[in-house]
């Protein structure tokens, strides 16, 4: 990526990185959700869910990626960063994106039961908060959803 590609093409490329992270979760039998944090042309961090692996209810892909990105950036202020996630963030992860000052959230599959970026609630765009996150949804939605569907189908 050199920053000159159309936004949609760039979003798809970065979402594919998140899908790779999601698939890695299958190695430790965790729900396959992947996240990538980018600032400009630089990928700061990437992660997949690790709740099962770490026995940690907060070890969602987004939280881990945000922590790693803050470490790389040398600040918890992640202004100018975009967060790419294969599944719409839950309330915890949406709140973390707001608190980290993420500029843009791009997600693949909607989460109608727990999503807080437009489905169940919309924490990232709540006008009462001190930060507003731009949201782009449905990027590689079918591919993102299929990784999840396949995981749950195989567990039945």
C-alpha angles and dihedrals in degrees: 000000000000100000094253097093119104112270093246093053091047091048090053092049092052092044088055087058089053090050090054088054090048092053091051088064089070088072090070097030097250128143102277106244121143133192136190129190117207134183112192107313094338124097104217098183146349130193146159131217113289103175093119095040095050099027086233121135090203095053094105117150092249095051093049092046092048091050092050093046091051089052092051093044092046091230139070087226102097098179112159091028130122124211117211116196131174092217129038108265122256122233093274094051094041088052091049090052090053093046091048089052093237108184099206136020119199118184137175114207123031118235105215093182101046110005117129100184096079109317112075093003139344108232095154092061100036107137091211091068126082095241134046122205121208110230131209114181137188099036106159086345096165094051093046093048093047092057088056096042091051092050094052093041090055092050094057 
